[in-house]
Amino acid sequence: MAFSKILSFLQIHLRIKNSFILSLLFISFSFAQIESKLFLEGARVTDIKREGSSLWVATYGQGIYEYSFKDNKWTNYSSKSDNLDNDLFHCVAANKDFVWAGANEGLFIYSKKTKKWTKRKFAQGGEFGNWIRSLNFDEKHNRLWIGRFRNVTVLDVKTNRFTDYNRVVGGDEKTNNFNNIVFDGDSAVWLGAEFGAHKFNAKKTPDDQSAWTYINNKGRNFNGEGNSVSVTDFVFEKNAVWFGTDEFITKELPEYNIGGIYVWDRKLKWERISKANGLGGNGIYCLARTGNYIWAGVYEFKKNDKEEYGKGLYLINRRTKKVTPIDLNELNITTSNILSLFFDGTHLWIGTSSGLVRLKISNDFAKIKK
């Protein structure tokens, strides 16, 4: 199915309920007009989050950006703007009072009240303990989850208390090196590590050891494939979890991290989607879900020169698992490095190595009720 037809399908079914006949008629006689717009040209966009009427964007080289939906205005926080003494960020999160941004040398905190940034460093974790790689704010429990190169930290925002947790499993330090933190509704927190994934039961406290479970590629999990599995991102369905994983293979270790997307039915079945199914590579930078489709930013690891090469953006039907490559020229994207994705309910925000693209998924016609 052509991308324009898929986009038509998404635009209709994300908004219309109980209007199946109308959907069929629209798809049969109309094509989606692709509406995409480039922002922050030249910026390497590493993370995208929304809080209230603001979109917060982390970049590696141009600091932090805030986009006001209300005012249609961008604000930059960086050394160039002289309001933040750092430009290299991996992640961002926000609530009504604060913005948090993760860098190589610690956690930067912006107070919306004072309009000032401060920096916090962590004592535990050794040399790399201040490398902040993932942030996510849990509004229900008023907790900020901080994924570090070593250890995960939970901030109780109300009390301003930071608590570090060492999640090393089986003596392997890679189980405690965190890539990403994503919420599975309000019931669980999943943490992707350089070896395996941790699941936290959000109904309990992080100090409760019974709240934590860990899985890796041993036994049935991840089909038992590869020597290791590095989890980069998650997408959730009621009856399935999608895992994006890293590709890292060498001549010496041809099966180390084989990469791909794994789909687990939350019971016993695991299914892998890879180059064999139509992906441009087996490395997964990021995932996002819009309706019945999963979007994936893909890369390939070349074992000869040991470098990552972006392979673009792919769309996967979550029911049939059919893979469709996206023509980036249709979206006015000039790079194949798709590093971050965020769906705000209307637009898919696509973070690349050379800017941020906003793609309209929902349209006005789709708001018509039966």
Protein Blocks (a to p, Z undefined) as FASTA:
>chain_A
ZZklmmmmmmmmmmmghilkmmmmmmmmpccddddddehehiacfbdcdehjbccdddeh
japadddfklopacdddfklopaccfbdfbdcddfkbccdddfkbccdddfklopacddd
dfbhpjmlmmcfbdcddfklopacdddfeocddddfklopacdddfbehhiaklmccfbd
cdehjlbccdddfedcddddfkbcfklmklpccddfehjeonlgajbdcdfbdcddfkbc
cddddddddfklmmlpngjjdddehimbccdddfknopabfbdfbdcdehjbccdddddd
dfklopacdebjadddfklopacdddfklnopabfbdfbdcdehjaccdddfkbccdddf
bdfklmpcZZ
